[in-house]
Amino acid sequence: MAYKPVVLPQAEADIAEAFTYLFERAPEAAARWYRHVRAAIESLAEMPARCPLAPEAAKLGVELRHLLYGQRPGVYRIVFRIVEDVGEVHVLTVRHGVRKPLTDEDMQPFLELS
């Protein structure tokens, strides 16, 4: 079954923030990163369950998964939920891999989606 990737507003903001940061340092690399992160998100249309559960999944109590994109030291976590009943993959956030796991406060908007 093919799923429709849906990038939620928080994830869009995360992508924009990361792009701006990268663009200020290396414009060409930022453009390449943007294209590739979008392609990684689109890859979730096929077999999104191939990705492991995110460390925060147990704490949140929902099946939260993540796709790791990039290479060290620039690895990003694309955190998402599979919404079977509508055939969608909701991308919740895109975070640099070195950031601490999501906190309860960070996860609050995700609880409201349940």
Biopython code that builds the backbone (N, CA, C, O; Angstrom):
import numpy as np
from Bio.PDB.StructureBuilder import StructureBuilder

atoms = [
    (1, "MET", "N", (0.838, -1.185, 0.000)),
    (1, "MET", "CA", (0.000, 0.000, 0.000)),
    (1, "MET", "C", (0.880, 1.244, 0.000)),
    (1, "MET", "O", (1.832, 1.332, 0.776)),
    (2, "ALA", "N", (0.576, 2.176, -0.839)),
    (2, "ALA", "CA", (1.293, 3.457, -0.862)),
    (2, "ALA", "C", (0.612, 4.430, 0.095)),
    (2, "ALA", "O", (-0.615, 4.518, 0.142)),
    (3, "TYR", "N", (1.409, 5.143, 0.841)),
    (3, "TYR", "CA", (0.918, 6.135, 1.790)),
    (3, "TYR", "C", (1.195, 7.526, 1.244)),
    (3, "TYR", "O", (2.069, 7.709, 0.396)),
    (4, "LYS", "N", (0.454, 8.488, 1.729)),
    (4, "LYS", "CA", (0.678, 9.878, 1.355)),
    (4, "LYS", "C", (1.438, 10.554, 2.501)),
    (4, "LYS", "O", (0.903, 10.674, 3.603)),
    (5, "PRO", "N", (2.679, 10.998, 2.258)),
    (5, "PRO", "CA", (3.389, 11.735, 3.306)),
    (5, "PRO", "C", (2.781, 13.128, 3.487)),
    (5, "PRO", "O", (2.582, 13.858, 2.517)),
    (6, "VAL", "N", (2.491, 13.483, 4.731)),
    (6, "VAL", "CA", (1.933, 14.788, 5.072)),
    (6, "VAL", "C", (2.886, 15.431, 6.083)),
    (6, "VAL", "O", (3.080, 14.909, 7.182)),
    (7, "VAL", "N", (3.470, 16.550, 5.709)),
    (7, "VAL", "CA", (4.407, 17.242, 6.588)),
    (7, "VAL", "C", (3.607, 18.258, 7.393)),
    (7, "VAL", "O", (3.075, 19.224, 6.846)),
    (8, "LEU", "N", (3.530, 18.026, 8.695)),
    (8, "LEU", "CA", (2.756, 18.898, 9.578)),
    (8, "LEU", "C", (3.517, 20.207, 9.837)),
    (8, "LEU", "O", (4.729, 20.269, 9.634)),
    (9, "PRO", "N", (2.807, 21.247, 10.282)),
    (9, "PRO", "CA", (3.426, 22.575, 10.437)),
    (9, "PRO", "C", (4.706, 22.602, 11.272)),
    (9, "PRO", "O", (5.647, 23.314, 10.919)),
    (10, "GLN", "N", (4.765, 21.851, 12.360)),
    (10, "GLN", "CA", (5.986, 21.854, 13.175)),
    (10, "GLN", "C", (7.167, 21.330, 12.371)),
    (10, "GLN", "O", (8.265, 21.882, 12.446)),
    (11, "ALA", "N", (6.948, 20.267, 11.604)),
    (11, "ALA", "CA", (8.026, 19.718, 10.783)),
    (11, "ALA", "C", (8.441, 20.710, 9.693)),
    (11, "ALA", "O", (9.629, 20.849, 9.401)),
    (12, "GLU", "N", (7.475, 21.394, 9.095)),
    (12, "GLU", "CA", (7.806, 22.421, 8.096)),
    (12, "GLU", "C", (8.676, 23.507, 8.722)),
    (12, "GLU", "O", (9.649, 23.954, 8.114)),
    (13, "ALA", "N", (8.329, 23.927, 9.926)),
    (13, "ALA", "CA", (9.113, 24.944, 10.627)),
    (13, "ALA", "C", (10.514, 24.426, 10.942)),
    (13, "ALA", "O", (11.493, 25.163, 10.823)),
    (14, "ASP", "N", (10.608, 23.176, 11.338)),
    (14, "ASP", "CA", (11.916, 22.576, 11.630)),
    (14, "ASP", "C", (12.794, 22.554, 10.382)),
    (14, "ASP", "O", (13.979, 22.880, 10.443)),
    (15, "ILE", "N", (12.204, 22.166, 9.248)),
    (15, "ILE", "CA", (12.944, 22.107, 7.985)),
    (15, "ILE", "C", (13.413, 23.505, 7.591)),
    (15, "ILE", "O", (14.559, 23.685, 7.176)),
    (16, "ALA", "N", (12.533, 24.489, 7.719)),
    (16, "ALA", "CA", (12.892, 25.871, 7.374)),
    (16, "ALA", "C", (14.020, 26.383, 8.265)),
    (16, "ALA", "O", (14.942, 27.043, 7.785)),
    (17, "GLU", "N", (13.949, 26.082, 9.549)),
    (17, "GLU", "CA", (14.983, 26.532, 10.485)),
    (17, "GLU", "C", (16.336, 25.896, 10.154)),
    (17, "GLU", "O", (17.361, 26.578, 10.136)),
    (18, "ALA", "N", (16.333, 24.584, 9.893)),
    (18, "ALA", "CA", (17.583, 23.895, 9.551)),
    (18, "ALA", "C", (18.148, 24.427, 8.236)),
    (18, "ALA", "O", (19.352, 24.651, 8.114)),
    (19, "PHE", "N", (17.266, 24.629, 7.253)),
    (19, "PHE", "CA", (17.713, 25.155, 5.964)),
    (19, "PHE", "C", (18.358, 26.529, 6.129)),
    (19, "PHE", "O", (19.422, 26.786, 5.567)),
    (20, "THR", "N", (17.729, 27.399, 6.885)),
    (20, "THR", "CA", (18.267, 28.747, 7.107)),
    (20, "THR", "C", (19.641, 28.675, 7.754)),
    (20, "THR", "O", (20.569, 29.371, 7.342)),
    (21, "TYR", "N", (19.763, 27.834, 8.768)),
    (21, "TYR", "CA", (21.045, 27.663, 9.461)),
    (21, "TYR", "C", (22.123, 27.214, 8.479)),
    (21, "TYR", "O", (23.217, 27.777, 8.440)),
    (22, "LEU", "N", (21.798, 26.187, 7.685)),
    (22, "LEU", "CA", (22.768, 25.660, 6.726)),
    (22, "LEU", "C", (23.073, 26.673, 5.618)),
    (22, "LEU", "O", (24.219, 26.809, 5.193)),
    (23, "PHE", "N", (22.044, 27.376, 5.160)),
    (23, "PHE", "CA", (22.212, 28.337, 4.071)),
    (23, "PHE", "C", (23.168, 29.458, 4.443)),
    (23, "PHE", "O", (23.939, 29.923, 3.604)),
    (24, "GLU", "N", (23.121, 29.892, 5.695)),
    (24, "GLU", "CA", (24.004, 30.961, 6.159)),
    (24, "GLU", "C", (25.468, 30.535, 6.114)),
    (24, "GLU", "O", (26.362, 31.378, 6.028)),
    (25, "ARG", "N", (25.710, 29.238, 6.172)),
    (25, "ARG", "CA", (27.067, 28.716, 6.196)),
    (25, "ARG", "C", (27.534, 28.189, 4.843)),
    (25, "ARG", "O", (28.700, 28.338, 4.478)),
    (26, "ALA", "N", (26.610, 27.570, 4.099)),
    (26, "ALA", "CA", (26.973, 26.958, 2.819)),
    (26, "ALA", "C", (25.727, 26.854, 1.943)),
    (26, "ALA", "O", (25.030, 25.840, 1.994)),
    (27, "PRO", "N", (25.435, 27.865, 1.151)),
    (27, "PRO", "CA", (24.200, 27.903, 0.365)),
    (27, "PRO", "C", (23.980, 26.688, -0.547)),
    (27, "PRO", "O", (22.871, 26.159, -0.608)),
    (28, "GLU", "N", (25.006, 26.251, -1.242)),
    (28, "GLU", "CA", (24.840, 25.107, -2.147)),
    (28, "GLU", "C", (24.550, 23.826, -1.371)),
    (28, "GLU", "O", (23.703, 23.026, -1.768)),
    (29, "ALA", "N", (25.251, 23.644, -0.275)),
    (29, "ALA", "CA", (25.020, 22.458, 0.553)),
    (29, "ALA", "C", (23.613, 22.494, 1.153)),
    (29, "ALA", "O", (22.967, 21.455, 1.293)),
    (30, "ALA", "N", (23.150, 23.679, 1.502)),
    (30, "ALA", "CA", (21.804, 23.816, 2.066)),
    (30, "ALA", "C", (20.749, 23.417, 1.049)),
    (30, "ALA", "O", (19.789, 22.725, 1.389)),
    (31, "ALA", "N", (20.915, 23.844, -0.186)),
    (31, "ALA", "CA", (19.960, 23.487, -1.240)),
    (31, "ALA", "C", (19.954, 21.985, -1.472)),
    (31, "ALA", "O", (18.893, 21.386, -1.648)),
    (32, "ARG", "N", (21.122, 21.382, -1.471)),
    (32, "ARG", "CA", (21.227, 19.923, -1.636)),
    (32, "ARG", "C", (20.556, 19.204, -0.456)),
    (32, "ARG", "O", (19.810, 18.243, -0.647)),
    (33, "TRP", "N", (20.831, 19.685, 0.766)),
    (33, "TRP", "CA", (20.221, 19.090, 1.956)),
    (33, "TRP", "C", (18.701, 19.157, 1.848)),
    (33, "TRP", "O", (18.018, 18.173, 2.130)),
    (34, "TYR", "N", (18.172, 20.294, 1.446)),
    (34, "TYR", "CA", (16.722, 20.477, 1.345)),
    (34, "TYR", "C", (16.112, 19.480, 0.359)),
    (34, "TYR", "O", (15.115, 18.828, 0.668)),
    (35, "ARG", "N", (16.707, 19.363, -0.816)),
    (35, "ARG", "CA", (16.195, 18.402, -1.812)),
    (35, "ARG", "C", (16.214, 16.986, -1.276)),
    (35, "ARG", "O", (15.262, 16.229, -1.467)),
    (36, "HIS", "N", (17.288, 16.632, -0.612)),
    (36, "HIS", "CA", (17.430, 15.262, -0.130)),
    (36, "HIS", "C", (16.538, 14.952, 1.073)),
    (36, "HIS", "O", (16.024, 13.839, 1.189)),
    (37, "VAL", "N", (16.350, 15.920, 1.961)),
    (37, "VAL", "CA", (15.456, 15.670, 3.091)),
    (37, "VAL", "C", (14.021, 15.507, 2.596)),
    (37, "VAL", "O", (13.268, 14.687, 3.120)),
    (38, "ARG", "N", (13.644, 16.294, 1.580)),
    (38, "ARG", "CA", (12.300, 16.146, 0.996)),
    (38, "ARG", "C", (12.160, 14.782, 0.323)),
    (38, "ARG", "O", (11.106, 14.153, 0.413)),
    (39, "ALA", "N", (13.209, 14.322, -0.347)),
    (39, "ALA", "CA", (13.171, 12.996, -0.979)),
    (39, "ALA", "C", (13.063, 11.900, 0.084)),
    (39, "ALA", "O", (12.357, 10.910, -0.109)),
    (40, "ALA", "N", (13.762, 12.078, 1.200)),
    (40, "ALA", "CA", (13.674, 11.098, 2.290)),
    (40, "ALA", "C", (12.248, 11.035, 2.824)),
    (40, "ALA", "O", (11.731, 9.951, 3.097)),
    (41, "ILE", "N", (11.615, 12.192, 2.971)),
    (41, "ILE", "CA", (10.224, 12.226, 3.437)),
    (41, "ILE", "C", (9.315, 11.536, 2.426)),
    (41, "ILE", "O", (8.441, 10.759, 2.810)),
    (42, "GLU", "N", (9.510, 11.810, 1.151)),
    (42, "GLU", "CA", (8.694, 11.169, 0.113)),
    (42, "GLU", "C", (8.893, 9.655, 0.095)),
    (42, "GLU", "O", (7.984, 8.916, -0.284)),
    (43, "SER", "N", (10.073, 9.188, 0.500)),
    (43, "SER", "CA", (10.334, 7.743, 0.532)),
    (43, "SER", "C", (9.448, 7.020, 1.543)),
    (43, "SER", "O", (9.290, 5.801, 1.482)),
    (44, "LEU", "N", (8.876, 7.780, 2.470)),
    (44, "LEU", "CA", (7.986, 7.175, 3.467)),
    (44, "LEU", "C", (6.672, 6.719, 2.844)),
    (44, "LEU", "O", (5.886, 6.041, 3.505)),
    (45, "ALA", "N", (6.418, 7.072, 1.601)),
    (45, "ALA", "CA", (5.203, 6.630, 0.913)),
    (45, "ALA", "C", (5.206, 5.110, 0.758)),
    (45, "ALA", "O", (4.149, 4.479, 0.733)),
    (46, "GLU", "N", (6.382, 4.541, 0.658)),
    (46, "GLU", "CA", (6.509, 3.095, 0.510)),
    (46, "GLU", "C", (7.119, 2.486, 1.775)),
    (46, "GLU", "O", (8.222, 2.849, 2.183)),
    (47, "MET", "N", (6.410, 1.589, 2.364)),
    (47, "MET", "CA", (6.870, 0.821, 3.522)),
    (47, "MET", "C", (7.405, 1.671, 4.685)),
    (47, "MET", "O", (8.547, 1.477, 5.104)),
    (48, "PRO", "N", (6.620, 2.590, 5.203)),
    (48, "PRO", "CA", (7.113, 3.425, 6.305)),
    (48, "PRO", "C", (7.407, 2.618, 7.578)),
    (48, "PRO", "O", (8.188, 3.054, 8.423)),
    (49, "ALA", "N", (6.788, 1.457, 7.711)),
    (49, "ALA", "CA", (7.021, 0.631, 8.901)),
    (49, "ALA", "C", (8.419, 0.013, 8.897)),
    (49, "ALA", "O", (8.811, -0.638, 9.865)),
    (50, "ARG", "N", (9.173, 0.213, 7.810)),
    (50, "ARG", "CA", (10.556, -0.262, 7.759)),
    (50, "ARG", "C", (11.424, 0.491, 8.756)),
    (50, "ARG", "O", (12.480, 0.006, 9.163)),
    (51, "CYS", "N", (10.975, 1.673, 9.143)),
    (51, "CYS", "CA", (11.731, 2.519, 10.061)),
    (51, "CYS", "C", (11.476, 2.072, 11.497)),
    (51, "CYS", "O", (10.369, 1.650, 11.831)),
    (52, "PRO", "N", (12.498, 2.164, 12.344)),
    (52, "PRO", "CA", (12.334, 1.721, 13.727)),
    (52, "PRO", "C", (11.457, 2.666, 14.544)),
    (52, "PRO", "O", (11.228, 3.817, 14.173)),
    (53, "LEU", "N", (10.978, 2.142, 15.661)),
    (53, "LEU", "CA", (10.254, 2.986, 16.603)),
    (53, "LEU", "C", (11.206, 4.037, 17.160)),
    (53, "LEU", "O", (12.372, 3.753, 17.434)),
    (54, "ALA", "N", (10.699, 5.241, 17.321)),
    (54, "ALA", "CA", (11.489, 6.317, 17.912)),
    (54, "ALA", "C", (11.643, 6.048, 19.406)),
    (54, "ALA", "O", (10.756, 5.451, 20.017)),
    (55, "PRO", "N", (12.743, 6.472, 20.000)),
    (55, "PRO", "CA", (12.936, 6.252, 21.432)),
    (55, "PRO", "C", (11.792, 6.821, 22.280)),
    (55, "PRO", "O", (11.494, 6.293, 23.351)),
    (56, "GLU", "N", (11.158, 7.882, 21.811)),
    (56, "GLU", "CA", (10.077, 8.525, 22.563)),
    (56, "GLU", "C", (8.760, 7.762, 22.482)),
    (56, "GLU", "O", (7.827, 8.085, 23.216)),
    (57, "ALA", "N", (8.657, 6.766, 21.618)),
    (57, "ALA", "CA", (7.390, 6.065, 21.374)),
    (57, "ALA", "C", (6.807, 5.458, 22.646)),
    (57, "ALA", "O", (5.612, 5.591, 22.909)),
    (58, "ALA", "N", (7.639, 4.801, 23.425)),
    (58, "ALA", "CA", (7.143, 4.145, 24.640)),
    (58, "ALA", "C", (6.590, 5.175, 25.625)),
    (58, "ALA", "O", (5.538, 4.964, 26.228)),
    (59, "LYS", "N", (7.296, 6.273, 25.781)),
    (59, "LYS", "CA", (6.861, 7.320, 26.710)),
    (59, "LYS", "C", (5.553, 7.956, 26.246)),
    (59, "LYS", "O", (4.685, 8.272, 27.060)),
    (60, "LEU", "N", (5.420, 8.141, 24.931)),
    (60, "LEU", "CA", (4.234, 8.766, 24.374)),
    (60, "LEU", "C", (3.050, 7.810, 24.343)),
    (60, "LEU", "O", (1.899, 8.231, 24.459)),
    (61, "GLY", "N", (3.341, 6.513, 24.185)),
    (61, "GLY", "CA", (2.267, 5.538, 24.147)),
    (61, "GLY", "C", (1.607, 5.407, 22.786)),
    (61, "GLY", "O", (0.497, 4.884, 22.680)),
    (62, "VAL", "N", (2.287, 5.881, 21.736)),
    (62, "VAL", "CA", (1.795, 5.723, 20.366)),
    (62, "VAL", "C", (2.944, 5.196, 19.505)),
    (62, "VAL", "O", (4.115, 5.298, 19.871)),
    (63, "GLU", "N", (2.584, 4.636, 18.365)),
    (63, "GLU", "CA", (3.605, 4.103, 17.470)),
    (63, "GLU", "C", (4.251, 5.254, 16.706)),
    (63, "GLU", "O", (3.804, 5.631, 15.623)),
    (64, "LEU", "N", (5.284, 5.787, 17.277)),
    (64, "LEU", "CA", (6.030, 6.899, 16.722)),
    (64, "LEU", "C", (7.312, 6.324, 16.136)),
    (64, "LEU", "O", (8.043, 5.617, 16.830)),
    (65, "ARG", "N", (7.593, 6.613, 14.881)),
    (65, "ARG", "CA", (8.770, 6.062, 14.215)),
    (65, "ARG", "C", (9.687, 7.189, 13.772)),
    (65, "ARG", "O", (9.302, 8.358, 13.766)),
    (66, "HIS", "N", (10.912, 6.817, 13.401)),
    (66, "HIS", "CA", (11.813, 7.844, 12.869)),
    (66, "HIS", "C", (12.669, 7.270, 11.750)),
    (66, "HIS", "O", (13.048, 6.099, 11.744)),
    (67, "LEU", "N", (12.953, 8.157, 10.805)),
    (67, "LEU", "CA", (13.840, 7.850, 9.689)),
    (67, "LEU", "C", (15.068, 8.716, 9.873)),
    (67, "LEU", "O", (14.966, 9.937, 9.998)),
    (68, "LEU", "N", (16.223, 8.083, 9.889)),
    (68, "LEU", "CA", (17.466, 8.843, 10.015)),
    (68, "LEU", "C", (17.921, 9.235, 8.625)),
    (68, "LEU", "O", (18.004, 8.398, 7.726)),
    (69, "TYR", "N", (18.217, 10.523, 8.455)),
    (69, "TYR", "CA", (18.652, 11.042, 7.166)),
    (69, "TYR", "C", (19.978, 11.767, 7.344)),
    (69, "TYR", "O", (20.144, 12.537, 8.290)),
    (70, "GLY", "N", (20.915, 11.527, 6.447)),
    (70, "GLY", "CA", (22.189, 12.230, 6.448)),
    (70, "GLY", "C", (23.306, 11.366, 6.973)),
    (70, "GLY", "O", (23.123, 10.188, 7.279)),
    (71, "GLN", "N", (24.469, 11.979, 7.070)),
    (71, "GLN", "CA", (25.660, 11.306, 7.559)),
    (71, "GLN", "C", (26.246, 12.119, 8.701)),
    (71, "GLN", "O", (26.072, 13.336, 8.772)),
    (72, "ARG", "N", (26.936, 11.433, 9.584)),
    (72, "ARG", "CA", (27.568, 12.126, 10.698)),
    (72, "ARG", "C", (28.498, 13.187, 10.179)),
    (72, "ARG", "O", (29.196, 12.942, 9.195)),
    (73, "PRO", "N", (28.544, 14.322, 10.768)),
    (73, "PRO", "CA", (27.817, 14.757, 11.953)),
    (73, "PRO", "C", (26.459, 15.383, 11.632)),
    (73, "PRO", "O", (25.828, 15.955, 12.521)),
    (74, "GLY", "N", (26.001, 15.288, 10.394)),
    (74, "GLY", "CA", (24.768, 15.963, 10.001)),
    (74, "GLY", "C", (23.559, 15.049, 9.886)),
    (74, "GLY", "O", (22.804, 15.152, 8.919)),
    (75, "VAL", "N", (23.358, 14.163, 10.841)),
    (75, "VAL", "CA", (22.215, 13.249, 10.805)),
    (75, "VAL", "C", (20.985, 13.949, 11.380)),
    (75, "VAL", "O", (21.046, 14.586, 12.431)),
    (76, "TYR", "N", (19.881, 13.816, 10.673)),
    (76, "TYR", "CA", (18.596, 14.360, 11.124)),
    (76, "TYR", "C", (17.623, 13.219, 11.349)),
    (76, "TYR", "O", (17.665, 12.200, 10.660)),
    (77, "ARG", "N", (16.741, 13.407, 12.331)),
    (77, "ARG", "CA", (15.676, 12.446, 12.613)),
    (77, "ARG", "C", (14.373, 12.999, 12.057)),
    (77, "ARG", "O", (13.944, 14.092, 12.425)),
    (78, "ILE", "N", (13.753, 12.243, 11.178)),
    (78, "ILE", "CA", (12.436, 12.582, 10.647)),
    (78, "ILE", "C", (11.461, 11.736, 11.457)),
    (78, "ILE", "O", (11.356, 10.528, 11.242)),
    (79, "VAL", "N", (10.750, 12.365, 12.385)),
    (79, "VAL", "CA", (9.858, 11.657, 13.304)),
    (79, "VAL", "C", (8.445, 11.701, 12.736)),
    (79, "VAL", "O", (7.943, 12.761, 12.362)),
    (80, "PHE", "N", (7.808, 10.518, 12.676)),
    (80, "PHE", "CA", (6.503, 10.434, 12.022)),
    (80, "PHE", "C", (5.610, 9.374, 12.648)),
    (80, "PHE", "O", (6.046, 8.534, 13.435)),
    (81, "ARG", "N", (4.341, 9.451, 12.263)),
    (81, "ARG", "CA", (3.327, 8.451, 12.642)),
    (81, "ARG", "C", (2.695, 7.919, 11.370)),
    (81, "ARG", "O", (2.497, 8.659, 10.406)),
    (82, "ILE", "N", (2.383, 6.644, 11.373)),
    (82, "ILE", "CA", (1.639, 6.039, 10.275)),
    (82, "ILE", "C", (0.169, 6.078, 10.672)),
    (82, "ILE", "O", (-0.206, 5.568, 11.728)),
    (83, "VAL", "N", (-0.655, 6.677, 9.837)),
    (83, "VAL", "CA", (-2.090, 6.776, 10.109)),
    (83, "VAL", "C", (-2.788, 5.866, 9.096)),
    (83, "VAL", "O", (-3.161, 6.289, 8.001)),
    (84, "GLU", "N", (-2.951, 4.621, 9.494)),
    (84, "GLU", "CA", (-3.461, 3.579, 8.596)),
    (84, "GLU", "C", (-4.843, 3.891, 8.040)),
    (84, "GLU", "O", (-5.089, 3.707, 6.848)),
    (85, "ASP", "N", (-5.753, 4.367, 8.901)),
    (85, "ASP", "CA", (-7.147, 4.527, 8.465)),
    (85, "ASP", "C", (-7.326, 5.539, 7.338)),
    (85, "ASP", "O", (-8.329, 5.491, 6.625)),
    (86, "VAL", "N", (-6.362, 6.463, 7.162)),
    (86, "VAL", "CA", (-6.453, 7.414, 6.052)),
    (86, "VAL", "C", (-5.317, 7.232, 5.043)),
    (86, "VAL", "O", (-5.226, 7.979, 4.069)),
    (87, "GLY", "N", (-4.457, 6.245, 5.275)),
    (87, "GLY", "CA", (-3.371, 5.964, 4.345)),
    (87, "GLY", "C", (-2.342, 7.075, 4.252)),
    (87, "GLY", "O", (-1.841, 7.386, 3.170)),
    (88, "GLU", "N", (-2.025, 7.679, 5.413)),
    (88, "GLU", "CA", (-1.072, 8.779, 5.426)),
    (88, "GLU", "C", (0.062, 8.516, 6.405)),
    (88, "GLU", "O", (-0.070, 7.732, 7.346)),
    (89, "VAL", "N", (1.169, 9.186, 6.162)),
    (89, "VAL", "CA", (2.294, 9.228, 7.086)),
    (89, "VAL", "C", (2.418, 10.687, 7.500)),
    (89, "VAL", "O", (2.682, 11.552, 6.665)),
    (90, "HIS", "N", (2.227, 10.961, 8.786)),
    (90, "HIS", "CA", (2.308, 12.335, 9.287)),
    (90, "HIS", "C", (3.701, 12.588, 9.845)),
    (90, "HIS", "O", (4.096, 12.005, 10.855)),
    (91, "VAL", "N", (4.436, 13.466, 9.174)),
    (91, "VAL", "CA", (5.760, 13.858, 9.644)),
    (91, "VAL", "C", (5.549, 14.925, 10.708)),
    (91, "VAL", "O", (5.020, 16.001, 10.430)),
    (92, "LEU", "N", (5.970, 14.614, 11.923)),
    (92, "LEU", "CA", (5.696, 15.469, 13.071)),
    (92, "LEU", "C", (6.796, 16.491, 13.325)),
    (92, "LEU", "O", (6.520, 17.647, 13.645)),
    (93, "THR", "N", (8.037, 16.059, 13.181)),
    (93, "THR", "CA", (9.160, 16.945, 13.454)),
    (93, "THR", "C", (10.384, 16.435, 12.716)),
    (93, "THR", "O", (10.486, 15.246, 12.414)),
    (94, "VAL", "N", (11.310, 17.332, 12.428)),
    (94, "VAL", "CA", (12.591, 16.994, 11.824)),
    (94, "VAL", "C", (13.641, 17.626, 12.727)),
    (94, "VAL", "O", (13.722, 18.849, 12.841)),
    (95, "ARG", "N", (14.446, 16.778, 13.370)),
    (95, "ARG", "CA", (15.382, 17.262, 14.388)),
    (95, "ARG", "C", (16.786, 16.775, 14.094)),
    (95, "ARG", "O", (16.987, 15.665, 13.602)),
    (96, "HIS", "N", (17.755, 17.625, 14.402)),
    (96, "HIS", "CA", (19.148, 17.200, 14.266)),
    (96, "HIS", "C", (19.381, 16.036, 15.229)),
    (96, "HIS", "O", (18.881, 16.043, 16.354)),
    (97, "GLY", "N", (20.133, 15.053, 14.787)),
    (97, "GLY", "CA", (20.354, 13.842, 15.570)),
    (97, "GLY", "C", (21.045, 14.033, 16.898)),
    (97, "GLY", "O", (20.896, 13.195, 17.787)),
    (98, "VAL", "N", (21.803, 15.113, 17.065)),
    (98, "VAL", "CA", (22.507, 15.318, 18.335)),
    (98, "VAL", "C", (21.619, 15.963, 19.396)),
    (98, "VAL", "O", (22.005, 16.056, 20.561)),
    (99, "ARG", "N", (20.444, 16.402, 18.996)),
    (99, "ARG", "CA", (19.546, 17.016, 19.989)),
    (99, "ARG", "C", (19.035, 15.958, 20.951)),
    (99, "ARG", "O", (18.932, 14.779, 20.613)),
    (100, "LYS", "N", (18.719, 16.406, 22.149)),
    (100, "LYS", "CA", (18.167, 15.491, 23.152)),
    (100, "LYS", "C", (16.825, 14.967, 22.677)),
    (100, "LYS", "O", (16.169, 15.605, 21.854)),
    (101, "PRO", "N", (16.396, 13.786, 23.197)),
    (101, "PRO", "CA", (15.083, 13.262, 22.821)),
    (101, "PRO", "C", (13.974, 14.263, 23.135)),
    (101, "PRO", "O", (14.144, 15.167, 23.953)),
    (102, "LEU", "N", (12.851, 14.083, 22.474)),
    (102, "LEU", "CA", (11.697, 14.952, 22.701)),
    (102, "LEU", "C", (11.279, 14.907, 24.163)),
    (102, "LEU", "O", (11.262, 13.838, 24.774)),
    (103, "THR", "N", (10.946, 16.053, 24.718)),
    (103, "THR", "CA", (10.476, 16.128, 26.098)),
    (103, "THR", "C", (8.951, 15.989, 26.125)),
    (103, "THR", "O", (8.307, 15.954, 25.076)),
    (104, "ASP", "N", (8.385, 15.911, 27.321)),
    (104, "ASP", "CA", (6.927, 15.870, 27.450)),
    (104, "ASP", "C", (6.300, 17.099, 26.788)),
    (104, "ASP", "O", (5.276, 16.994, 26.112)),
    (105, "GLU", "N", (6.918, 18.256, 26.986)),
    (105, "GLU", "CA", (6.397, 19.487, 26.399)),
    (105, "GLU", "C", (6.466, 19.436, 24.872)),
    (105, "GLU", "O", (5.530, 19.854, 24.192)),
    (106, "ASP", "N", (7.578, 18.923, 24.337)),
    (106, "ASP", "CA", (7.709, 18.779, 22.886)),
    (106, "ASP", "C", (6.646, 17.838, 22.320)),
    (106, "ASP", "O", (6.159, 18.031, 21.206)),
    (107, "MET", "N", (6.299, 16.826, 23.096)),
    (107, "MET", "CA", (5.384, 15.784, 22.616)),
    (107, "MET", "C", (3.918, 16.163, 22.749)),
    (107, "MET", "O", (3.069, 15.495, 22.158)),
    (108, "GLN", "N", (3.591, 17.191, 23.488)),
    (108, "GLN", "CA", (2.191, 17.568, 23.719)),
    (108, "GLN", "C", (1.378, 17.702, 22.430)),
    (108, "GLN", "O", (0.274, 17.162, 22.364)),
    (109, "PRO", "N", (1.873, 18.396, 21.408)),
    (109, "PRO", "CA", (1.075, 18.487, 20.171)),
    (109, "PRO", "C", (0.813, 17.119, 19.537)),
    (109, "PRO", "O", (-0.213, 16.924, 18.885)),
    (110, "PHE", "N", (1.728, 16.180, 19.723)),
    (110, "PHE", "CA", (1.566, 14.849, 19.138)),
    (110, "PHE", "C", (0.466, 14.088, 19.867)),
    (110, "PHE", "O", (-0.256, 13.299, 19.257)),
    (111, "LEU", "N", (0.337, 14.321, 21.172)),
    (111, "LEU", "CA", (-0.717, 13.670, 21.940)),
    (111, "LEU", "C", (-2.094, 14.130, 21.458)),
    (111, "LEU", "O", (-3.050, 13.355, 21.444)),
    (112, "GLU", "N", (-2.178, 15.393, 21.066)),
    (112, "GLU", "CA", (-3.452, 15.941, 20.592)),
    (112, "GLU", "C", (-3.861, 15.344, 19.250)),
    (112, "GLU", "O", (-5.033, 15.418, 18.880)),
    (113, "LEU", "N", (-2.906, 14.744, 18.504)),
    (113, "LEU", "CA", (-3.223, 14.121, 17.223)),
    (113, "LEU", "C", (-3.781, 12.729, 17.391)),
    (113, "LEU", "O", (-4.362, 12.182, 16.454)),
    (114, "SER", "N", (-3.620, 12.144, 18.562)),
    (114, "SER", "CA", (-4.067, 10.760, 18.794)),
    (114, "SER", "C", (-5.563, 10.614, 18.736)),
    (114, "SER", "O", (-6.082, 9.512, 18.911)),
]
sb = StructureBuilder()
sb.init_structure("model")
sb.init_model(0)
sb.init_chain("A")
sb.init_seg("    ")
for serial, (resi, resn, name, xyz) in enumerate(atoms, 1):
    if name == "N":
        sb.init_residue(resn, " ", resi, " ")
    sb.init_atom(name, np.array(xyz, "f"), 0.0, 1.0, " ", f" {name:<3s}", serial, name[0])
structure = sb.get_structure()
